[in-house]
Amino acid sequence: MTETLEQSYSRILEGNKNYVAEKLKEDPTYFKRHAEGQAPSFLWIGCSDSRVHPSELTQTDKGEIFVHRNIANMVVHTDLNMLSVVQYAVEVLKVKHVIVCGHYECGGVVASMDNVDRGLVNKWLRNIKEVYSKNGKELRAIADFNQRARRLVELNVVQQVYNLAETSIIQKAWKNREVQLHGWVYDMEDGLIKDLKCMVDEIEDLDPIFRYDV
């Protein structure tokens, strides 16, 4: 039986009450402890897809991962929201790892692979099209569309890792301490995370034109 709007809305509020009751039963101080502050070691930049939950995928508790999400896990240098999250995580929370995590079957990535006019979102998808164009020779050599899309998901993650490294925020942090950048892809079909091994952890890894005098 299909839920009504009121039923679906009420269900998630009831779910919250059940969640609180279960947590308090396990540990009466659970919420009090979490209210005292956070000290995450990880910043997760991921996709907004409702099927991808960072803490669930990694079996981490509250307070361990600081999270920013957008369509197709992008690091766009004009996105002040994303940049503010990165700055706060790196400079205030002192995270040690920044992870860009994409996922196969990403609607944003797939949408970037055609020429359909989708209105406002065209501006966002343009960034993924640039990744496609940059790697066009490799991608066009993949005949199967689904395999090509999977590879673009990976290439997009790698590019976003480099986009992170090209910010003055990350480069300033590298001057004073170790901050590692990582690129991951989550596979919905088996639940596993693939580490793309695209670590960028020092300014020398970048083209000189992107190195700031920080």
N, C-alpha and C positions, 0 to 999 in steps of 0.2 A: 504494500500500500504506500503510495507516494505521500510524503510529508507535506503539510501546509507550511506556508512561510512562518506562521506563528509557532508551529510545532518544531520546526528546525531551529528557530531562534531560541526557543525555550530549552531545547535539548542541550545546546552547548552551555547555557547557563547552569543547567542541572549538572552537566558534566563537571563544571568547575567546582560545584559543591562536593561532588563525589571525590574529586581529586584532592581537595583540601582535607576531607575526612580521612582518606587513605594515608595521606602523608603524615597527618597528626597522629594517626594510630601507630605508624612506624616510628615516628620521632616527634615528640611534643614540641621540640625546640626548632624544628625544621625551618619554619618561616621566619622566626626571630633571628636565626643565624644568617639567613640570606639577606635579611633587611639591613644587616650591619655593614654591607659594602661588597664590592667585587674586586677580584684580582685575577682576571683571566690571563692565560698565557697565549691564547690564540685569538686572532681576528679572522673571521670567516667571511669572505665575499662570495656570495652564492646567488643562485637564480631564485626568483620569486615563486617558482613552481610549487604547488601545494603538496606535492608528493615527496619533497626533499626537506627533511628536518635535521639540521646539523647535530644536535645533541643525541637524537635517536640513532642516527647512522654511526656515531662514534662512541656511543655509550658513555657520554660525559654528563656530568651533573651541572646544575645551574651554577653560574659564576665562572665556568671554565672557558667558555667561548663567547666572545663579543661578536655580534652578527650584523652584517649589512647585506641586503638582498635587493636585486633589481632584475629586470628582464635580461636573461642570458648572461648573468654574472659579469657585467661590464665594468671596466675601470676607464671612465671617460674624464679627461682632464678639465672639462668645463662643468662637471657635475659637482656642485658645491656640497650637496648632501653627502655623497660618497667621500669626498675629500675631507669633510669635517669629521666623519666617522674614523677615517684612517688617522687623521691628526690626533684625535682624542685617544684612540686605541694605542697609538705608538708613543705619543709624547706624555700623556697623562697616566694611562693604565700600564704602560711599559710592556706591552705584549712582546713575546719573543718570536712568534711565528705569525706570518700573514698568509692565509691560504685562499687562493682563488679556486673555487670548486664548481665546475660545470657538470652537466649530466647529459647522457645520450637521450635521444628522443626529445630534445629541447625545442619547443615550439618557436621560440625566437630565432634560433639558428636556422631551422627549417624555413621559416618565413623569409629569411634574408636571401634564400637561394633562388627566388623567382623574381619576376618583374611586376608583381601585383601592386597597385597603388593602395596602400592601407591607411592613408591619411597621416595623422600626427606621428604615428609610430615609425613612419618612414625615416624620420630624422634619427631615431635611436638605432634602427636596423642598419642604417648607413654605415655605422661603425663595424658591424660584422661583415658587411659587403666589402669593406676595405681589407679585412683579413682574407676574404675569399679572393679578391683581386691580387693581393700580395702573394698568395699561394696558388694562383690559378692553374699553373702548369701541372702541379701535383694533383690538384683536385679534379681537373678535367680528365685526367688519365684514369680516374676511378669510374668505371662504367655504371655500377650499381648505385642508384640514388641514395639508398639508405646507408650504404658504406661510405659514400661521399659525405653525407651529413654527419656521420659519426666522426669522420676525420676532421671535418670543419669544427665540430665541437672541441676536439683536442687542440687544434691550431688556434682557436679563439681563446682558449684558456691560456695557452703559452703567451699569446700576444698581450693578454691582460696582465700577466705576471710582469712582463717587460714594461708595460704602461705604469705599473706600480713603482717599479724601480726607477722610472724616469721622473718621479715626483721629488721635489725638494724635501718633502716630509721624510721619505725613506732614506734619502741620501744624507740628511742631517743626522738621522738615527745611526747610520753606519759609521759616522765619525766618532761616536761615543760608545757604542755597544754593539753586540751581535743581534741582528734581526734577520731571520731567514724568511724568504719568500718561496712559496710552493704552489704548484699547479696540479690539481686533482680532477678526475672525472668520475662521477658516480654512475654505475650501470644499474638501471631500474630492473633489468631482467634477472640479475643474480644478487643484487644488493651490495656488491663489492665496490670499493673505491680503488681507482687506478691512479697510482702516483706517476705523473708524467716525467718525473725526474728533471724538471726544468728550473731547478733552483738558481736564483740570482741573489748573491749575497754580498756583493761588493761593487763599488762604482766602476771598477776596471772592466766589469762584464758588459758595460754599456758602450755604445758608440760615443766618441768624445763630444759630439754636438749636444748630447743629452746630459752631460755631466755639469752639475752646478757647482759654483765656487761657494760651498757652504762651510 
